[in-house]
Amino acid sequence: MTIEFYQANAEAFFNDTVGVDMHSLYQPFVAALPAKACILDAGCGSGRDSKAFLDMGFNVEAFDASSEMVQRASAHTGLSVSLCSFTDFDKPTHFDAIWACASLLHVDENELPAAISALINSLKYGGLFYMSFKYGNSQRVKDGRTFTDMNEDRFSSLISQFPELTIHQLWLTEDKRPNRNERWLNIIVMKNH
């Protein structure tokens, strides 16, 4: 259902998101990364964040589950963006960091642990993993997309399934897009030995 939404609305979504200034969200993430770190942009959408990280000098790989978004992200970034889902991605302990901005929120809450587990498998020990969810405590469908909202309690319950992860930082922000009044839960976790 969600992929079909992005297939049908890729151009509008690209245009609505590619120019949004996200630098205040990048800062806590990149500040803890080594120079030229290898970042995975998981569910990259328009490729906006991949391009920003490339421009900062990082090595970036990206994937998305929508072929229409992959096409646009590849053109925008110059990367060969992969077409795959969270659970299909398989590059064990390859990345210094993972960026999953507004992407895991489309995974059904019952499938979210498997998606996170697959991504963790691609993260090096000591690596950072950023994810963001719309702030709330339910799963819902809106405009043909599934949303798994997250608050502090729901995230604590989710993360308790992963003893190798510790919360590095957790904070709330307002939506960066104009004419939006939604709040977001931003999380950075670290993968421990």
Number of C-alpha atoms within 10 A of each C-alpha: 12 17 19 14 14 21 16 12 13 22 14 10 16 20 11 13 15 16 11 13 14 13 11 10 14 15 10 13 19 18 9 11 16 11 12 14 17 20 26 24 26 27 26 26 29 28 28 20 25 29 21 17 19 17 11 12 13 19 17 23 19 26 26 26 22 23 18 21 27 26 19 18 28 19 14 16 20 13 18 14 24 21 18 18 15 21 15 12 18 13 12 13 14 16 24 21 31 27 23 22 20 19 19 21 21 21 20 15 19 9 10 18 17 14 19 20 14 19 24 24 17 20 24 19 19 14 23 27 26 23 20 23 24 21 19 17 14 12 16 12 12 9 8 12 17 18 22 22 22 23 17 16 11 13 15 12 10 15 17 11 11 14 10 14 21 15 14 14 13 14 11 16 15 13 13 17 14 8 7 9 10 13 15 21 21 21 21 21 21 21 21 13 9
